[in-house]
Amino acid sequence: MASHQQNLPTRTAGTSAEDDDAIPDVDTTETSGLLQERLQAYKHACGYLENYITATEKVQKAHAKEYEKVLKDVNGLADNKQTVSDPLKQGHHFDQKLGGIAGLFENIRSNTQGIANSHLETEKTIKGSVLPVLERLHTEIKNKSKELSKGAVKGSKDVDKARNVTQKHIELLGQHTAAASSSGGKVEPANDPYVLQRGVIYRLNKQVIEENNNRHDLIEIQNSFSAFEAHIIQTFQQALQTFVQCVGGQHERQKAMYSDMVANAQRIPPDFEFKSFVHRNSQLLVDPSAPKRDVSQISFPNQNHPSTKPLIAGTLERKSRAMGALKGYSAGYYVVTPSKFLHEFKDDDDFRKDPTPELSLYLPDCTIGAVSGEKFNIKGKDASKGKVGSAMAMTHELSFKAHTPADAEKWYSVIKQVAGGNAAYTEYVSSPTSPVESRDVSGQQQPPQYQDKNVAPVQTQGLAQGSGTGSTGPTSAGGSGQQPYSSTPVSGGGVTESAPTSAVERKPGQY
């Protein structure tokens, strides 16, 4: 206590003029007013700290609500309804056991709920443990201010009152001492300067007593202020320490929860989910060990139908039309089909590009020339451009060359049969098969039917006079059906086919 007194400012008796005056020119309320103002400063400081911690408490409560919103997002929404059991949309794609994506979100959900709860607990702790300490201190500061008002301020007023009384008697003494000098020393007994002086001394004594009492009270208040301010600072320290422990603990718990989320995610093996996914959906996923599909192993409706099998197919050389004839012969892949077409393709590859014919001749509409070695001619229109294109197409004479004369005879024999030459082409009728049950619909297009023809081709070379009547006439290939391919056509009677005769003499190659 003595150490505090040494540091406090005090007024001591000395040689100053103010201390020797009967009525010092000093405001007795200055000291108490200064102390009162200091208490107000501490009261405001305490209020500021209360406001800060109260705002932090509200923030903790708001954080708890915000994390509840985050938790709803983690839980997910399905059909506008919160689903805790199925937190993820399309969650069936993930393994529901712990250690996977579903377990990760379960961990995130539980930790997020824990963070929200930690904020609520922090808010309650601040409200119940920190703020009451500051509220009590605020009340103590108010009581200290009231105590100062009732003690030191009241003493200052008593001092001022005593000084006023002394001042009046000093003035009265001055009046009567001046009167006694002017009247020759005759004064009233009560106004005798001697009596008045003693009265001043009496009242001055009472004034000094009041001043000393007030001084003693102020010294005690000043000394108590030192201890009270220490109490205020210690209370601030205690409140802030509790506050930091509360908020810091919440921060550490939140950090631990976030770390647990990260650790849980890092424990998931990279192939855990996919292995489980493959195991659950093995019937729907592609088996990598299964063999690849091969076109040769695939079957489809009407595959290998008789109408799809060529009568003859192979490589021929053809001399180009018009100006291209100067280039000579060019090789191509040719096919004679049961539909009576001679198709030209660049090759027999069905996979590299769509096998669209480069040239299509409808053989019944063509004129077939005789074989000359490995060459033969066909005169007709290209039907590969459709009906309109075929109608506008010009008639061309095409020259073909086989590999050998025997191959040329084979091609010529088949073409002659299809075109309706001397060897009759038997009608071909067949119904395609289909995986879908066919229905008899009026007007439904039927498969093409081909009638036998006995149209004799124009003989261009090797003309010979026929036996008998000497007239031209076709010979039958035998029977009503199409015969298997033979390089040497045979007539119905088993006699080797001879060329038809004509009464008109023509040159070779002339139609």
C-alpha positions as CSV (number, residue, x, y, z in Angstrom):
1,M,0.0,0.0,0.0
2,A,2.9,2.4,0.8
3,S,4.4,1.8,-2.6
4,H,1.2,2.9,-4.3
5,Q,1.1,6.0,-2.1
6,Q,4.6,7.0,-3.2
7,N,3.5,7.0,-6.9
8,L,0.3,9.0,-6.4
9,P,0.3,12.8,-6.8
10,T,-0.4,14.6,-3.5
11,R,-0.6,18.2,-2.3
12,T,1.6,18.9,0.7
13,A,2.0,22.0,2.8
14,G,4.8,24.2,1.5
15,T,5.8,27.8,1.0
16,S,3.5,28.4,-2.0
17,A,1.1,31.3,-1.7
18,E,-1.9,29.1,-2.3
19,D,-1.2,26.9,0.7
20,D,-0.7,29.9,3.0
21,D,-4.0,31.5,2.0
22,A,-7.0,31.0,4.3
23,I,-9.1,30.3,1.3
24,P,-7.0,28.4,-1.3
25,D,-7.8,29.1,-4.9
26,V,-8.2,25.4,-5.6
27,D,-11.4,23.6,-6.9
28,T,-11.9,20.7,-4.5
29,T,-14.0,18.8,-7.1
30,E,-11.1,18.5,-9.6
31,T,-9.6,15.4,-8.0
32,S,-12.9,13.6,-7.6
33,G,-14.0,14.6,-11.1
34,L,-10.8,13.2,-12.5
35,L,-11.2,9.9,-10.7
36,Q,-14.9,9.8,-11.8
37,E,-13.9,10.3,-15.4
38,R,-11.3,7.5,-15.1
39,L,-14.0,5.1,-13.9
40,Q,-16.1,6.0,-16.8
41,A,-13.2,5.2,-19.2
42,Y,-12.9,1.7,-17.6
43,K,-16.6,1.2,-17.8
44,H,-16.6,2.0,-21.5
45,A,-13.6,-0.3,-22.0
46,C,-15.4,-3.1,-20.3
47,G,-18.5,-2.4,-22.4
48,Y,-16.4,-2.6,-25.6
49,L,-15.0,-5.9,-24.6
50,E,-18.5,-7.2,-23.8
51,N,-19.7,-6.1,-27.2
52,Y,-16.8,-7.9,-28.9
53,I,-17.4,-11.1,-27.2
54,T,-21.1,-10.9,-27.6
55,A,-20.6,-10.4,-31.4
56,T,-18.3,-13.4,-31.5
57,E,-20.9,-15.4,-29.6
58,K,-23.5,-14.4,-32.3
59,V,-21.1,-15.3,-35.0
60,Q,-20.6,-18.8,-33.5
61,K,-24.4,-19.2,-33.5
62,A,-24.6,-18.0,-37.1
63,H,-21.8,-20.4,-38.1
64,A,-23.7,-23.3,-36.6
65,K,-26.7,-22.4,-38.8
66,E,-24.5,-22.1,-41.9
67,Y,-22.9,-25.4,-41.3
68,E,-26.4,-26.9,-41.0
69,K,-27.0,-25.6,-44.5
70,V,-23.8,-27.2,-45.6
71,L,-24.9,-30.4,-44.0
72,K,-28.1,-30.4,-46.1
73,D,-26.0,-30.1,-49.2
74,V,-23.9,-33.0,-48.1
75,N,-27.0,-35.1,-47.4
76,G,-28.3,-34.2,-50.8
77,L,-31.8,-33.6,-52.1
78,A,-33.8,-36.2,-54.0
79,D,-37.3,-35.2,-55.3
80,N,-37.0,-32.1,-53.1
81,K,-36.8,-34.2,-50.0
82,Q,-33.7,-34.6,-47.8
83,T,-32.4,-38.2,-47.8
84,V,-29.9,-39.2,-45.1
85,S,-29.8,-42.9,-46.0
86,D,-29.0,-42.2,-49.7
87,P,-26.8,-39.0,-49.6
88,L,-25.7,-39.1,-53.2
89,K,-27.8,-39.0,-56.4
90,Q,-27.2,-42.3,-58.3
91,G,-25.5,-43.4,-55.1
92,H,-26.1,-47.0,-56.0
93,H,-23.0,-46.8,-58.3
94,F,-20.8,-46.6,-55.2
95,D,-20.0,-49.3,-52.7
96,Q,-22.0,-48.7,-49.6
97,K,-19.4,-50.2,-47.3
98,L,-16.9,-48.1,-45.4
99,G,-13.7,-47.3,-47.2
100,G,-15.3,-46.0,-50.4
101,I,-16.9,-42.9,-51.8
102,A,-20.2,-43.5,-49.9
103,G,-18.1,-44.0,-46.7
104,L,-16.2,-40.8,-47.5
105,F,-19.5,-38.8,-47.7
106,E,-20.7,-40.4,-44.5
107,N,-17.5,-39.2,-42.8
108,I,-17.9,-35.7,-44.3
109,R,-21.5,-35.6,-43.1
110,S,-20.7,-36.7,-39.5
111,N,-17.7,-34.3,-39.3
112,T,-19.8,-31.4,-40.7
113,Q,-22.4,-32.1,-38.1
114,G,-19.7,-32.1,-35.5
115,I,-18.4,-28.7,-36.7
116,A,-21.9,-27.3,-36.4
117,N,-22.3,-28.7,-32.9
118,S,-18.9,-27.3,-31.9
119,H,-20.0,-23.9,-32.9
120,L,-23.1,-24.2,-30.9
121,E,-21.1,-25.4,-27.8
122,T,-18.7,-22.5,-28.2
123,E,-21.7,-20.1,-28.4
124,K,-23.1,-21.5,-25.2
125,T,-19.7,-21.5,-23.4
126,I,-19.1,-17.8,-24.3
127,K,-22.6,-16.9,-23.2
128,G,-22.4,-18.8,-19.9
129,S,-18.7,-18.4,-18.9
130,V,-17.2,-15.3,-20.5
131,L,-19.9,-12.7,-20.7
132,P,-21.1,-13.1,-17.0
133,V,-17.5,-12.2,-15.8
134,L,-17.5,-9.0,-17.8
135,E,-21.1,-8.1,-16.8
136,R,-20.1,-8.5,-13.1
137,L,-17.1,-6.2,-13.7
138,H,-19.3,-3.7,-15.4
139,T,-21.5,-3.6,-12.3
140,E,-18.5,-3.2,-10.0
141,I,-17.3,-0.2,-12.0
142,K,-20.8,1.4,-11.7
143,N,-20.8,0.8,-7.9
144,K,-17.4,2.2,-7.6
145,S,-18.5,5.3,-9.5
146,K,-21.5,5.7,-7.1
147,E,-19.2,5.2,-4.1
148,L,-17.0,8.0,-5.4
149,S,-20.0,10.3,-5.9
150,K,-21.3,9.7,-2.3
151,G,-17.9,9.9,-0.6
152,A,-15.3,12.2,-2.2
153,V,-17.9,14.5,-3.9
154,K,-19.8,15.0,-0.6
155,G,-16.5,15.8,1.2
156,S,-15.7,18.3,-1.5
157,K,-19.0,20.0,-1.0
158,D,-18.5,20.2,2.8
159,V,-15.1,21.8,2.2
160,D,-16.6,24.4,-0.1
161,K,-19.3,25.2,2.4
162,A,-16.7,25.7,5.2
163,R,-14.6,27.9,3.0
164,N,-17.6,30.1,2.3
165,V,-18.3,30.6,6.0
166,T,-14.7,31.4,6.7
167,Q,-14.6,33.8,3.8
168,K,-17.7,35.7,5.2
169,H,-16.1,36.2,8.6
170,I,-12.8,37.3,7.1
171,E,-14.7,39.9,5.1
172,L,-16.6,41.0,8.3
173,L,-13.3,41.3,10.1
174,G,-12.0,43.5,7.4
175,Q,-15.1,45.8,7.5
176,H,-15.0,46.3,11.3
177,T,-11.2,46.8,11.5
178,A,-11.6,49.6,8.9
179,A,-14.6,51.1,10.9
180,A,-12.7,51.0,14.2
181,S,-9.9,53.0,12.7
182,S,-12.2,55.7,11.4
183,S,-14.4,56.0,14.5
184,G,-11.6,56.4,17.0
185,G,-11.8,52.8,18.3
186,K,-15.5,52.9,19.4
187,V,-17.2,49.7,18.2
188,E,-19.9,47.3,19.2
189,P,-18.8,44.5,21.5
190,A,-19.8,41.9,19.0
191,N,-18.0,43.7,16.3
192,D,-14.8,44.1,18.2
193,P,-12.0,43.1,15.8
194,Y,-10.5,41.0,18.5
195,V,-13.7,39.0,18.9
196,L,-14.1,38.8,15.1
197,Q,-10.6,37.6,14.6
198,R,-11.0,34.8,17.1
199,G,-14.2,33.9,15.3
200,V,-12.3,33.7,12.0
201,I,-9.7,31.5,13.6
202,Y,-12.5,29.2,14.9
203,R,-14.2,28.9,11.5
204,L,-10.8,28.6,9.8
205,N,-10.1,25.6,12.0
206,K,-13.3,23.9,11.1
207,Q,-12.5,24.6,7.4
208,V,-9.1,23.0,7.7
209,I,-10.6,20.0,9.5
210,E,-13.0,19.5,6.6
211,E,-10.2,20.0,4.1
212,N,-8.0,17.5,5.8
213,N,-10.9,15.0,6.1
214,N,-11.6,15.4,2.4
215,R,-7.9,15.0,1.6
216,H,-7.8,11.8,3.6
217,D,-10.8,10.5,1.8
218,L,-9.3,11.3,-1.6
219,I,-6.0,9.6,-0.6
220,E,-7.9,6.5,0.3
221,I,-9.9,6.6,-2.9
222,Q,-6.7,7.1,-4.9
223,N,-5.1,4.1,-3.1
224,S,-8.2,2.0,-3.7
225,F,-8.2,3.0,-7.4
226,S,-4.8,1.3,-7.8
227,A,-6.1,-2.0,-6.5
228,F,-9.4,-1.6,-8.3
229,E,-7.7,-1.0,-11.6
230,A,-5.6,-4.1,-11.0
231,H,-8.8,-6.0,-10.4
232,I,-10.3,-4.6,-13.7
233,I,-7.2,-5.6,-15.7
234,Q,-7.0,-9.1,-14.1
235,T,-10.7,-9.6,-14.9
236,F,-10.1,-8.6,-18.5
237,Q,-7.3,-11.1,-18.6
238,Q,-9.3,-13.9,-17.1
239,A,-12.3,-13.2,-19.4
240,L,-10.1,-13.2,-22.5
241,Q,-8.2,-16.3,-21.4
242,T,-11.5,-18.2,-21.0
243,F,-12.7,-16.8,-24.3
244,V,-9.5,-17.8,-26.2
245,Q,-9.7,-21.3,-24.6
246,C,-13.2,-21.7,-25.8
247,V,-12.7,-20.3,-29.3
248,G,-9.3,-21.9,-29.7
249,G,-10.7,-25.3,-28.6
250,Q,-13.4,-25.0,-31.1
251,H,-10.9,-24.2,-33.8
252,E,-8.7,-27.2,-32.8
253,R,-11.7,-29.5,-32.9
254,Q,-12.7,-28.1,-36.3
255,K,-9.2,-28.6,-37.6
256,A,-9.2,-32.2,-36.4
257,M,-12.5,-32.9,-38.1
258,Y,-11.3,-31.5,-41.4
259,S,-8.1,-33.5,-41.1
260,D,-10.2,-36.6,-40.5
261,M,-12.0,-35.9,-43.8
262,V,-8.7,-35.7,-45.6
263,A,-7.3,-38.8,-44.0
264,N,-10.5,-40.7,-44.8
265,A,-10.3,-39.7,-48.5
266,Q,-6.6,-40.6,-48.7
267,R,-7.3,-44.1,-47.3
268,I,-9.5,-45.0,-50.3
269,P,-7.6,-47.3,-52.7
270,P,-7.7,-45.8,-56.3
271,D,-9.2,-49.0,-57.7
272,F,-11.6,-49.8,-54.8
273,E,-14.7,-48.3,-56.4
274,F,-14.1,-49.6,-59.9
275,K,-13.4,-53.1,-58.8
276,S,-16.7,-53.1,-56.7
277,F,-18.5,-51.5,-59.7
278,V,-17.3,-54.2,-62.1
279,H,-18.2,-57.0,-59.6
280,R,-21.7,-55.6,-59.2
281,N,-22.3,-55.0,-62.9
282,S,-20.4,-57.9,-64.5
283,Q,-23.5,-58.9,-66.5
284,L,-23.8,-55.4,-68.1
285,L,-20.2,-54.5,-68.7
286,V,-18.1,-55.7,-71.6
287,D,-16.0,-58.8,-70.8
288,P,-12.4,-57.9,-72.0
289,S,-11.6,-61.6,-72.2
290,A,-14.5,-62.3,-74.6
291,P,-13.5,-62.7,-78.3
292,K,-14.2,-60.0,-80.8
293,R,-17.1,-60.3,-83.2
294,D,-16.2,-61.6,-86.7
295,V,-18.4,-60.9,-89.8
296,S,-17.7,-64.4,-91.0
297,Q,-19.3,-65.8,-87.9
298,I,-22.5,-63.7,-88.1
299,S,-25.7,-64.8,-89.8
300,F,-28.7,-62.8,-90.8
301,P,-32.1,-63.4,-92.4
302,N,-32.0,-64.5,-96.1
303,Q,-28.3,-65.0,-95.9
304,N,-27.2,-67.2,-98.8
305,H,-30.6,-67.1,-100.4
306,P,-30.5,-68.4,-104.0
307,S,-31.2,-65.0,-105.3
308,T,-28.0,-63.7,-103.7
309,K,-25.7,-66.3,-105.2
310,P,-24.0,-65.2,-108.4
311,L,-24.3,-67.4,-111.5
312,I,-20.7,-66.6,-112.4
313,A,-18.2,-64.1,-110.9
314,G,-14.6,-63.2,-111.5
315,T,-12.2,-60.8,-113.0
316,L,-12.6,-59.5,-116.6
317,E,-11.0,-56.8,-118.6
318,R,-13.1,-54.2,-120.3
319,K,-12.2,-51.6,-122.9
320,S,-13.3,-48.2,-121.7
321,R,-16.1,-46.4,-123.5
322,A,-15.9,-43.4,-125.9
323,M,-12.6,-41.5,-125.6
324,G,-11.4,-43.9,-122.9
325,A,-11.1,-46.7,-125.5
326,L,-7.7,-45.4,-126.4
327,K,-6.4,-46.5,-123.0
328,G,-7.0,-50.1,-123.7
329,Y,-8.4,-52.7,-121.4
330,S,-8.9,-52.2,-117.6
331,A,-9.5,-55.0,-115.1
332,G,-12.6,-55.2,-112.9
333,Y,-14.6,-57.6,-110.9
334,Y,-17.8,-58.8,-112.7
335,V,-20.8,-60.7,-111.5
336,V,-23.8,-62.2,-113.3
337,T,-26.8,-62.4,-110.9
338,P,-30.0,-64.4,-111.0
339,S,-31.7,-61.0,-111.4
340,K,-30.2,-61.0,-115.0
341,F,-27.8,-58.2,-114.3
342,L,-24.1,-58.0,-115.2
343,H,-22.5,-55.8,-112.5
344,E,-19.1,-54.3,-112.6
345,F,-17.2,-53.6,-109.4
346,K,-13.7,-52.3,-108.8
347,D,-12.9,-55.3,-106.7
348,D,-14.6,-58.0,-104.6
349,D,-13.8,-56.3,-101.2
350,D,-17.1,-55.9,-99.2
351,F,-15.4,-54.1,-96.3
352,R,-13.3,-51.3,-97.6
353,K,-16.2,-49.4,-99.2
354,D,-19.8,-49.8,-100.0
355,P,-19.9,-52.2,-103.0
356,T,-21.9,-50.1,-105.4
357,P,-21.7,-51.2,-109.0
358,E,-19.7,-49.1,-111.4
359,L,-21.7,-50.5,-114.3
360,S,-24.9,-52.5,-114.5
361,L,-26.2,-54.1,-117.7
362,Y,-29.7,-55.7,-117.7
363,L,-28.8,-58.6,-120.0
364,P,-32.3,-59.3,-121.5
365,D,-32.1,-55.7,-123.0
366,C,-28.6,-56.2,-124.3
367,T,-27.3,-57.6,-127.6
368,I,-24.6,-60.3,-127.0
369,G,-21.9,-60.8,-129.5
370,A,-20.2,-64.2,-130.1
371,V,-16.9,-65.2,-128.5
372,S,-13.7,-64.5,-130.4
373,G,-10.9,-66.1,-128.6
374,E,-10.9,-64.6,-125.1
375,K,-13.0,-61.6,-126.2
376,F,-16.7,-61.0,-126.5
377,N,-18.9,-57.9,-126.9
378,I,-22.1,-56.7,-125.2
379,K,-24.1,-53.8,-126.5
380,G,-26.6,-52.1,-124.1
381,K,-27.3,-49.3,-121.7
382,D,-25.9,-48.7,-118.2
383,A,-28.7,-49.2,-115.6
384,S,-26.7,-48.4,-112.5
385,K,-27.9,-44.8,-112.4
386,G,-31.6,-45.6,-111.7
387,K,-34.6,-45.5,-113.8
388,V,-34.2,-41.9,-114.9
389,G,-30.5,-42.3,-115.6
390,S,-31.0,-45.5,-117.5
391,A,-33.7,-43.9,-119.7
392,M,-31.4,-41.1,-120.6
393,A,-28.3,-43.3,-121.0
394,M,-26.8,-43.9,-124.4
395,T,-26.2,-47.4,-125.8
396,H,-22.6,-48.5,-125.8
397,E,-20.8,-51.4,-127.2
398,L,-18.6,-52.8,-124.5
399,S,-15.7,-55.2,-125.3
400,F,-14.7,-57.7,-122.6
401,K,-11.7,-59.9,-122.4
402,A,-11.3,-63.0,-120.2
403,H,-8.0,-64.5,-119.0
404,T,-8.3,-67.5,-121.4
405,P,-10.6,-68.5,-124.2
406,A,-12.1,-71.2,-122.0
407,D,-13.0,-68.5,-119.4
408,A,-14.5,-66.5,-122.2
409,E,-16.7,-69.4,-123.2
410,K,-17.9,-69.8,-119.6
411,W,-18.9,-66.2,-119.3
412,Y,-20.5,-66.2,-122.7
413,S,-22.5,-69.3,-121.9
414,V,-23.9,-67.9,-118.7
415,I,-24.6,-64.5,-120.2
416,K,-26.3,-66.1,-123.2
417,Q,-28.6,-68.2,-120.9
418,V,-29.5,-65.1,-118.7
419,A,-30.0,-62.9,-121.8
420,G,-32.4,-65.5,-123.3
421,G,-30.2,-66.8,-126.0
422,N,-30.1,-70.2,-127.6
423,A,-29.7,-71.9,-124.1
424,A,-33.0,-71.3,-122.4
425,Y,-32.9,-69.6,-118.9
426,T,-35.3,-71.4,-116.6
427,E,-37.7,-69.4,-114.5
428,Y,-36.4,-68.8,-111.0
429,V,-39.0,-68.4,-108.3
430,S,-38.0,-68.3,-104.6
431,S,-39.4,-66.7,-101.5
432,P,-37.0,-65.0,-99.1
433,T,-37.0,-66.1,-95.4
434,S,-37.3,-63.6,-92.6
435,P,-37.1,-63.8,-88.8
436,V,-40.4,-61.8,-88.7
437,E,-43.5,-63.7,-89.7
438,S,-44.6,-62.5,-93.1
439,R,-48.2,-61.2,-93.7
440,D,-50.1,-61.4,-96.9
441,V,-50.8,-57.7,-97.6
442,S,-52.7,-56.7,-100.7
443,G,-50.4,-55.1,-103.2
444,Q,-47.2,-56.2,-101.4
445,Q,-44.3,-56.4,-103.8
446,Q,-43.2,-60.0,-104.4
447,P,-39.8,-61.4,-105.3
448,P,-38.9,-61.1,-109.0
449,Q,-39.9,-64.0,-111.2
450,Y,-38.0,-64.6,-114.4
451,Q,-39.7,-66.3,-117.4
452,D,-37.9,-68.5,-119.9
453,K,-36.9,-66.8,-123.1
454,N,-36.0,-68.3,-126.4
455,V,-34.6,-65.2,-128.0
456,A,-31.7,-66.1,-130.4
457,P,-28.7,-63.8,-130.1
458,V,-27.3,-62.2,-133.2
459,Q,-24.5,-64.3,-134.6
460,T,-21.5,-62.2,-135.5
461,Q,-18.9,-64.8,-136.5
462,G,-18.6,-68.5,-137.1
463,L,-21.8,-68.6,-139.0
464,A,-22.7,-72.2,-140.0
465,Q,-25.6,-73.7,-142.1
466,G,-27.9,-75.6,-139.8
467,S,-29.3,-79.1,-140.7
468,G,-32.8,-79.9,-141.7
469,T,-34.9,-77.0,-142.9
470,G,-32.0,-74.5,-142.7
471,S,-33.9,-72.1,-140.5
472,T,-32.6,-70.6,-137.2
473,G,-33.9,-71.9,-134.0
474,P,-32.9,-72.0,-130.3
475,T,-31.8,-75.2,-128.6
476,S,-32.9,-75.9,-125.0
477,A,-30.5,-76.2,-122.2
478,G,-32.7,-79.0,-121.0
479,G,-35.7,-79.0,-118.5
480,S,-37.6,-76.1,-117.2
481,G,-35.2,-75.1,-114.4
482,Q,-31.8,-73.4,-114.6
483,Q,-29.0,-75.9,-115.0
484,P,-25.7,-75.8,-113.1
485,Y,-22.9,-73.8,-114.7
486,S,-21.1,-75.6,-117.5
487,S,-18.5,-74.1,-119.8
488,T,-20.0,-76.2,-122.7
489,P,-23.7,-75.7,-123.0
490,V,-25.6,-78.9,-123.8
491,S,-29.0,-79.1,-125.6
492,G,-31.9,-81.0,-124.2
493,G,-31.1,-84.0,-126.4
494,G,-27.5,-84.2,-125.2
495,V,-26.1,-83.0,-128.4
496,T,-23.4,-80.4,-128.4
497,E,-24.8,-77.0,-129.1
498,S,-24.2,-75.6,-132.6
499,A,-24.4,-72.0,-133.7
500,P,-27.7,-71.0,-135.4
501,T,-27.7,-70.5,-139.1
502,S,-28.8,-67.5,-141.0
503,A,-29.7,-66.9,-144.7
504,V,-28.0,-63.5,-144.5
505,E,-24.3,-63.4,-144.8
506,R,-22.6,-61.0,-142.3
507,K,-19.1,-60.1,-141.3
508,P,-17.6,-61.1,-138.0
509,G,-18.5,-58.6,-135.2
510,Q,-21.5,-57.3,-137.1
511,Y,-24.9,-57.3,-135.3
